[in-house]
């Protein structure tokens, strides 16, 4: 573990990087030959993410050494995201207003399995799965007369849609 005072995360870059982790010279001077630093990060796909299909490639590389003369071989991962449309209709295919739903997953197995209701950021008729830092989230997805609802930002997995209130 590297203490926070030994590095800075820079998000305003002149190159194509989204962010850079810059270690202080004082910290680097304490390193010995063959020491390893593992950089772990998480990212959230934004509204420009490609749905299914080819996915969203992410490349990471490290530059290091005096004047950043050394560079690792880039590592690439592809993140996929999915969406679906939701409509609530009568038996005559008339779209209904006010049906309420929750989307959930079963996390864990056996006795440790639990139902986790997903949180969303709502923008009009689009519900995007929220990350842990999101504010103003909702767990209820509500149908709208004469319009479809889009639920997006889902990872690969099994989901359950439960109607919690009929219109």
C-alpha positions as CSV (number, residue, x, y, z in Angstrom):
1,X,0.0,0.0,0.0
2,X,1.3,3.4,-1.0
3,X,0.3,6.3,1.3
4,X,-1.7,9.1,-0.4
5,X,1.0,11.7,0.3
6,X,3.4,9.7,-2.0
7,X,1.4,10.2,-5.2
8,X,-1.0,12.5,-7.0
9,X,-3.7,11.6,-9.4
10,X,-3.8,14.0,-12.4
11,X,-6.9,14.2,-14.5
12,X,-6.1,17.3,-16.6
13,X,-3.6,15.9,-19.1
14,X,-2.2,17.2,-22.4
15,X,-2.2,13.7,-23.9
16,X,-5.0,11.1,-24.5
17,X,-4.8,9.7,-21.0
18,X,-7.9,10.0,-18.8
19,X,-5.7,10.2,-15.7
20,X,-2.2,9.7,-14.5
21,X,-0.8,8.6,-11.2
22,X,2.4,10.5,-10.4
23,X,4.6,9.3,-7.6
24,X,6.7,11.7,-5.7
25,X,10.5,11.7,-6.2
26,X,10.9,11.2,-2.4
27,X,8.9,8.0,-2.6
28,X,10.6,6.7,-5.8
29,X,14.0,7.3,-4.1
30,X,13.0,4.7,-1.5
31,X,12.4,2.0,-4.0
32,X,14.9,-0.8,-4.6
33,X,15.6,-2.9,-7.6
34,X,12.8,-5.3,-8.4
35,X,10.2,-3.6,-6.2
36,X,6.8,-3.7,-7.7
37,X,3.9,-1.2,-7.6
38,X,0.5,-2.5,-8.5
39,X,-1.9,0.2,-9.7
40,X,-5.6,-0.8,-9.3
41,X,-8.4,1.4,-10.5
42,X,-12.1,1.2,-11.4
43,X,-13.9,3.1,-14.1
44,X,-17.5,3.8,-15.0
45,X,-18.8,3.8,-18.5
46,X,-20.4,7.1,-19.6
47,X,-23.2,7.9,-21.9
48,X,-21.0,7.4,-24.9
49,X,-20.4,3.7,-24.2
50,X,-21.0,1.2,-27.0
51,X,-23.9,-1.1,-26.1
52,X,-23.1,-4.8,-26.5
53,X,-21.5,-5.3,-30.0
54,X,-17.7,-4.6,-29.9
55,X,-17.7,-3.4,-26.3
56,X,-15.6,-0.6,-24.9
57,X,-11.8,-1.1,-25.0
58,X,-9.7,0.4,-22.3
59,X,-5.9,0.6,-22.5
60,X,-3.5,1.1,-19.6
61,X,0.3,1.6,-19.8
62,X,2.9,2.8,-17.4
63,X,5.8,5.1,-18.1
64,X,8.5,5.2,-15.5
65,X,12.1,5.8,-14.7
66,X,14.2,9.0,-15.1
67,X,12.3,11.4,-17.4
68,X,9.8,8.6,-18.1
69,X,12.1,6.9,-20.5
70,X,10.7,3.4,-19.9
71,X,7.2,2.2,-20.8
72,X,5.3,-1.1,-20.2
73,X,3.6,-3.0,-22.9
74,X,0.0,-1.6,-23.0
75,X,-2.6,-3.8,-21.4
76,X,-6.1,-3.7,-23.0
77,X,-9.4,-4.9,-21.6
78,X,-12.9,-4.6,-23.1
79,X,-15.9,-3.8,-21.0
80,X,-19.4,-4.6,-22.3
81,X,-22.6,-3.0,-21.3
82,X,-26.2,-3.9,-22.1
83,X,-29.6,-2.3,-22.1
84,X,-33.2,-3.2,-22.7
85,X,-36.5,-1.5,-23.3
86,X,-39.5,-1.9,-21.0
87,X,-43.2,-1.3,-21.8
88,X,-46.3,-2.2,-19.8
89,X,-49.4,-2.8,-21.9
90,X,-53.0,-4.0,-21.6
91,X,-54.1,-7.1,-23.3
92,X,-55.0,-4.8,-26.3
93,X,-51.3,-3.5,-26.5
94,X,-52.2,-0.1,-25.0
95,X,-49.2,1.3,-23.1
96,X,-50.0,1.8,-19.5
97,X,-48.9,4.7,-17.2
98,X,-47.8,4.2,-13.6
99,X,-46.7,0.5,-13.4
100,X,-43.7,0.3,-11.0
101,X,-40.9,-2.1,-11.2
102,X,-37.6,-3.0,-9.5
103,X,-34.7,-4.7,-11.2
104,X,-32.6,-6.9,-9.0
105,X,-29.9,-9.6,-9.0
106,X,-29.1,-12.5,-6.7
107,X,-25.6,-12.0,-5.3
108,X,-23.8,-14.9,-3.7
109,X,-24.7,-18.6,-3.5
110,X,-26.5,-20.9,-1.1
111,X,-27.1,-19.6,2.3
112,X,-25.1,-16.4,1.5
113,X,-27.3,-15.5,-1.5
114,X,-29.2,-12.3,-1.2
115,X,-31.4,-10.2,-3.4
116,X,-29.8,-6.8,-4.3
117,X,-32.1,-4.2,-5.8
118,X,-30.3,-2.0,-8.3
119,X,-30.1,1.7,-8.1
120,X,-30.5,4.0,-11.2
121,X,-30.0,7.6,-12.2
122,X,-33.2,8.7,-14.0
123,X,-33.0,11.0,-17.0
124,X,-36.4,11.3,-18.7
125,X,-37.4,7.8,-19.6
126,X,-33.9,6.4,-19.4
127,X,-32.7,4.7,-16.2
128,X,-28.9,4.2,-16.1
129,X,-27.5,1.8,-13.5
130,X,-25.8,4.0,-10.8
131,X,-22.3,3.6,-9.5
132,X,-21.6,3.8,-5.8
133,X,-20.8,7.5,-5.9
134,X,-24.0,8.6,-7.7
135,X,-26.5,10.8,-5.9
136,X,-30.2,11.2,-6.5
137,X,-30.6,7.6,-7.3
138,X,-33.9,5.7,-7.6
139,X,-34.8,2.0,-7.2
140,X,-38.3,2.2,-8.7
141,X,-38.7,2.2,-12.5
142,X,-42.1,3.7,-13.5
143,X,-43.8,3.1,-16.8
144,X,-45.1,6.0,-18.8
145,X,-48.2,6.1,-21.1
146,X,-47.3,6.0,-24.8
147,X,-43.6,5.7,-24.3
148,X,-41.0,3.0,-23.7
149,X,-38.6,3.0,-20.7
150,X,-34.9,2.2,-21.4
151,X,-32.8,0.5,-18.7
152,X,-29.1,0.7,-19.5
153,X,-25.6,0.4,-18.0
154,X,-26.0,-3.3,-17.1
155,X,-23.1,-5.7,-16.8
156,X,-23.2,-9.2,-18.1
157,X,-25.3,-11.3,-15.8
158,X,-28.8,-12.5,-14.8
159,X,-31.4,-9.9,-13.8
160,X,-34.9,-10.1,-12.5
161,X,-37.6,-7.5,-13.1
162,X,-40.3,-7.5,-10.6
163,X,-43.5,-5.5,-10.9
164,X,-44.1,-3.9,-7.5
165,X,-47.2,-1.9,-8.3
166,X,-49.8,-2.3,-11.0
167,X,-51.3,0.8,-12.6
